[in-house]
């Protein structure tokens, strides 16, 4: 039989144990990094036409810090209809060499079409425990298709050039409106700190400037 003194001591022990257990079950959460917009990205566009999509563009970019999401925007003029017809929903990622696939990054892109942009995110990591990300200097590669030619179309005042520009491979939409400016395609990213960076303009690797013609000078043959 427990004496009153021993019973009281046991009650104190049992009263303390739940409090200790409760304290142990609530560890302090790690402090998240403060978002800091210090990421810079570089990217390029290149024509990648296929059947029935003559305006298809390939894009690729890399950043100097890990990123978890990105947005592609395309605009011509404020009053133009949506610029993008469709886009790649599962872009690839390669390591810094631009060739070796990056097994740790899986992009998923979503958005309405036609539109002026779409959004991509890296989802969860391979363990499903945290947001995935693309490492610094890895390269994301995808495609987007503009409704009209990326380089735009000549003004209606230049009848010959405008008529030539209206020819299109897709018979379902054989003409383009005249007088469209070149599209401007930009990139905004969310980095691993949660900060957003950009917009960064994707450079045009296939120049839209007209090719310079070479003048051929014919010299008269001397009779001497």
C-alpha positions in Angstrom: 0.0 0.0 0.0 1.2 3.5 -0.9 1.6 5.9 1.9 0.0 9.3 1.4 3.5 10.8 0.9 4.5 8.3 -1.8 1.1 8.7 -3.5 1.4 12.5 -3.6 4.9 12.2 -5.2 3.6 9.8 -7.9 0.8 12.2 -8.7 3.4 15.0 -9.2 5.4 12.7 -11.7 2.3 11.9 -13.7 1.3 15.6 -13.8 4.7 16.6 -15.1 5.0 13.9 -17.8 2.2 15.1 -20.1 3.7 18.6 -20.1 7.1 17.3 -21.1 5.6 15.1 -23.8 3.6 18.0 -25.2 6.7 20.2 -25.4 8.6 17.5 -27.2 5.9 17.0 -29.9 6.0 20.7 -31.0 9.5 21.4 -32.4 10.3 24.8 -33.6 9.8 25.2 -37.3 12.8 26.2 -39.3 12.9 29.8 -40.4 12.2 30.3 -44.1 14.6 32.4 -46.1 13.5 36.0 -46.7 12.6 36.4 -50.4 15.2 38.4 -52.3 14.9 39.3 -55.9 18.5 38.7 -56.9 18.2 36.1 -59.7 19.1 36.9 -63.3 18.1 34.8 -66.3 19.1 34.7 -70.0 17.1 33.1 -72.8 16.7 32.7 -76.5 14.0 32.1 -79.1 14.5 30.2 -82.4 12.0 29.3 -85.2 11.0 25.6 -85.0 8.2 25.2 -87.5 6.4 21.9 -88.1 3.4 20.9 -90.3 0.4 23.2 -89.6 2.4 25.2 -87.1 4.6 27.5 -89.2 4.9 30.0 -86.4 6.2 27.6 -83.7 9.1 29.0 -81.7 11.5 27.1 -79.5 12.7 28.8 -76.3 15.4 28.0 -73.8 16.7 29.9 -70.7 18.9 29.5 -67.7 19.3 31.4 -64.4 22.1 32.0 -61.9 20.0 30.7 -59.0 17.6 27.8 -58.6 14.0 28.6 -59.6 10.7 26.8 -58.8 8.3 28.4 -61.4 8.3 30.7 -64.4 5.9 32.6 -66.6 6.2 33.3 -70.4 4.6 36.5 -71.7 4.1 37.6 -75.3 2.8 40.9 -76.5 2.7 43.0 -79.6 0.4 46.0 -79.0 -2.1 46.7 -76.1 -5.1 46.3 -78.4 -4.0 43.1 -80.2 -5.8 39.8 -79.6 -4.0 37.1 -77.6 -0.6 36.4 -79.1 0.0 32.7 -78.2 -1.9 30.0 -79.9 -0.6 27.0 -77.9 2.5 26.0 -75.9 4.5 23.0 -74.6 2.9 21.7 -71.4 6.0 19.6 -70.4 9.2 21.5 -71.2 12.5 19.6 -70.9 15.4 20.5 -68.6 19.1 19.9 -69.3 22.2 20.4 -67.2 24.5 23.3 -67.8 26.0 21.6 -71.0 22.6 22.0 -72.7 22.6 18.3 -73.7 22.4 16.0 -70.6 18.9 15.6 -69.3 18.3 16.9 -65.7 16.6 14.1 -63.8 15.7 16.3 -60.9 13.5 18.8 -62.6 10.0 18.2 -64.1 8.1 21.2 -65.4 4.3 21.4 -65.8 2.9 24.3 -67.8 -0.8 25.5 -67.7 -2.8 28.4 -69.1 -5.7 29.3 -71.3 -5.3 29.5 -75.1 -5.3 31.7 -77.0 -3.6 34.0 -74.5 -0.7 36.4 -73.9 1.1 34.0 -71.6 1.3 30.7 -69.6 2.7 29.5 -66.3 5.0 26.6 -65.4 6.0 25.1 -62.1 8.4 22.4 -61.0 5.9 20.6 -58.7 7.2 18.6 -55.8 10.7 17.1 -55.5 11.4 13.4 -56.2 10.5 12.5 -52.6 7.3 14.6 -52.7 8.3 16.5 -49.5 9.0 19.9 -50.9 8.8 22.1 -53.9 10.9 21.0 -56.8 13.3 23.4 -58.5 15.6 23.8 -61.5 19.2 24.2 -60.4 21.3 27.2 -61.2 22.7 27.1 -64.8 20.4 24.2 -65.9 18.5 24.9 -69.1 14.7 24.8 -69.5 13.6 24.1 -73.1 10.1 24.4 -74.5 8.0 25.7 -77.3 5.2 28.2 -77.9 3.2 28.9 -81.1 2.2 32.5 -82.0 -1.1 33.0 -83.8 0.6 35.3 -86.3 4.3 35.3 -87.5 6.6 36.2 -84.6 8.4 38.8 -86.9 5.1 40.5 -87.7 3.7 41.3 -91.1 4.3 44.3 -93.5 1.9 47.2 -93.5 -0.9 47.2 -96.0 0.7 50.1 -97.8 3.3 47.8 -99.2 1.0 45.7 -101.3 3.5 43.2 -102.7 5.1 42.4 -99.3 1.7 42.3 -97.6 0.3 39.8 -100.2 3.4 37.6 -99.8 3.1 37.7 -96.0 -0.5 36.5 -96.1 0.5 33.1 -97.5 0.3 30.4 -94.8 0.8 26.7 -94.7 -2.3 26.0 -92.7 -5.3 26.0 -95.0 -7.7 26.5 -92.1 -6.3 30.0 -91.5 -4.7 31.2 -94.8 -4.2 34.9 -94.1 -2.6 37.2 -91.5 -3.7 40.8 -90.8 -1.3 43.3 -92.3 0.8 45.7 -90.3 1.6 43.6 -87.2 4.8 44.5 -85.2 7.2 41.8 -84.0 6.2 40.0 -80.8 8.1 40.7 -77.6 8.5 37.5 -75.6 9.5 37.8 -71.9 10.2 35.6 -68.9 9.4 36.0 -65.2 10.7 33.4 -62.7 10.1 32.5 -59.1 13.3 31.6 -57.4 14.0 29.3 -54.5 13.6 32.1 -51.9 10.0 32.7 -53.1 10.9 36.0 -54.8 9.8 36.9 -58.4 12.4 38.1 -60.8 12.1 39.7 -64.3 10.7 40.3 -66.8 13.7 39.1 -68.9 13.3 39.5 -72.7 14.1 36.3 -74.6 16.5 37.2 -77.4 15.7 36.5 -81.0 18.3 34.2 -82.6 16.7 34.4 -86.0 16.8 38.1 -86.8 13.7 39.7 -88.2 15.7 42.4 -89.9 15.5 42.1 -93.7 18.5 40.6 -95.3 20.8 43.1 -97.0 21.0 42.7 -100.8 24.4 42.7 -102.4 24.9 45.1 -105.2 26.5 43.6 -108.3 28.5 46.1 -110.3 29.0 45.3 -114.0 32.1 46.9 -115.5 32.2 47.7 -119.2 34.8 45.8 -121.2 37.4 48.1 -122.6 38.1 47.9 -126.4 41.7 48.7 -125.8 
